[in-house]
Amino acid sequence: MEAMRRIALYGLGLLLASALALTYVTSSRAKSGGPVSHTCSVTDRAFLDGAKTNVDAVDLWGQQYLDGEATPADVAAESARAAKIVGATTPTDPSLAQTRKLLVAMFTAYGKAMEQRAKHRDAGEHIFHAYGLANFAHDVLLKAEPGLAKRGCDVAPLL
């Protein structure tokens, strides 16, 4: 009975996190009615490089945690640093700006999950939220990839 309740709560948490992320993604102020006009400015390229570096760094810290070489607090701190660094970027492309917001939220949710693990608490809700945000960021980049590639921006390393 306890296992079923936990599974149901995880499912509900995932559903709520997905709904929240979807609401966040779809509530932009952009005008609809035409294709997105992509750019590939210096700040767009800097965002792509910084985002890739920070995704890799948090992934590495997460792997070190799983291997017993890092504490949850270490991973939470790295996630907070990644959110701050990526949040300080200023991509001009609308899809990259949206991806930036999603990545900052993802790093923040992952950091909260690791803070919960450090306190020996259930981190499932925050992990589900982080993965949902990562999936939304992936979808935004996948849709924008052809237009950005025409302008000279390669988003493949983030996919």
N, C-alpha and C positions, 0 to 999 in steps of 0.2 A: 504494500500500500504506500509506504514511504517513497519507494523508488518511482512509482507511477506519479505521485504528487510532484516529485522533483522534476521528472521529465515534462510534465504538464507546465510547470512553472518556467522551465527553460524554453519550452515552445512558445509560451506566452511572452516571455522576455524577448525572444527573437522576433516575434511578430510585432511587438511594440517598437523595438529598435528599428526594424525595417520600415515601419510606418512613419516613424519620426524622421528617419534619414530620407525617405521618399518625399515627405513634406518639405524638408529642408532643401532638397535638391530642386524641387519643382516650384518653389516660391521665389524665383528670381524676378528681377524687375525688367528683364530683357523683353523686348517686343517680339511677339511671334509673328509669323506670316512670311518669313523668308529664311533662307539658309544663313547659318552663322558665318560671319566674316572672320576668318582666321588670320592671325598675325604670327610672326616668328621673330620677335624683337630680341634684343640683347637680354632684357629682363626675363623674357620667356625661356631663353636658353639657360639662363642662370637658375631659374626655378626648376627646370628639368634636371639639371646637374645636381642641385641641392636636394631635391626631392629624392632622386635615386640614391644619393649618398646616405641620406638619413633613413630611408627605408632599409637599405642594406645594413646600416649600423644597428638599428633596432632589431632587425632579424638576427644579426650576429649575437647581440646581447641576449635575445630570447633563446637562441640555441645554447649559449653558454649557461643560461639558467637551467635549461633542460638537462645539460650535461653535469650540473652541480658545480659549475665554476663561477657562477654569479648568483647574487641574491635577488629576490623579487624587488627589493628597494633599489638595487643597481639598475634593473631593467626599467623600473618606473621613472627613475631619474633620467635615463637616456631617452625615454619616450617624451618626457617633459622638454628636454633639450631639443629634440627633433621637432616637436610642435612649435617651439619658440623660433627655431631657425627657419622652418618652412613658412611659418606665419609671418615672418619678416620679409618674405619675398614679395615681389609686385609684378606678377605676370600680367601682360596686357591682353593676351588672347582670352576671350570669354570662357572657353572650355578649360583652359589651364587655370584661370582664376577660380572656377568652380571646383576643379580638382584640388587646388590649394586648400580651399575651405574644407573639403572632405578629408584630405590627409591630416590637416590639423585636428579635426574632430576625431579621426581614427587614432592618431597618436595619443590624444588626450584620453580616449576611452580605454586604450590598451594600458596606458599608465595607471588609470584608476583600477583596472583589473589587477595589475601587479601590486598596487598598494593594498588591495584586498587580500591578495595571496600573502603578502608580508605580514598581515594581521591574522593569518590563518582563517580567513573568511572566504565565502563562496564568491568567485570572480566571474562566474558564468554569464551573468547579464551583461557585464562590461565587455567580455570577450565577444559575445554575440554581436553587440553593438559595433565593436571595432571591425569585425569581419564583414558586417553588413555595409559599413561605410567604405571599406576597402573594395567591396564588390561594386558599389555605386561609382567610386572613382575609376575603377577599371572600365566600367561601361561608358563613362564620359570620355575617357581617353580613346577607347576603341572606336567610338563614333567619330571622334575628332581626328583620328590618325591620318586618314587620307588627305584632308584639308591642310593639316599641319605639315605633312610630308611635302606637299606641293610648295610650301613656303620655306622648307629647309629645316623643320624641327622634327626630330626623331623621338617619338614617344615610346617606341618599342622596349627600351630598357625598363620602363615602368610597368609594362603589361605582364 
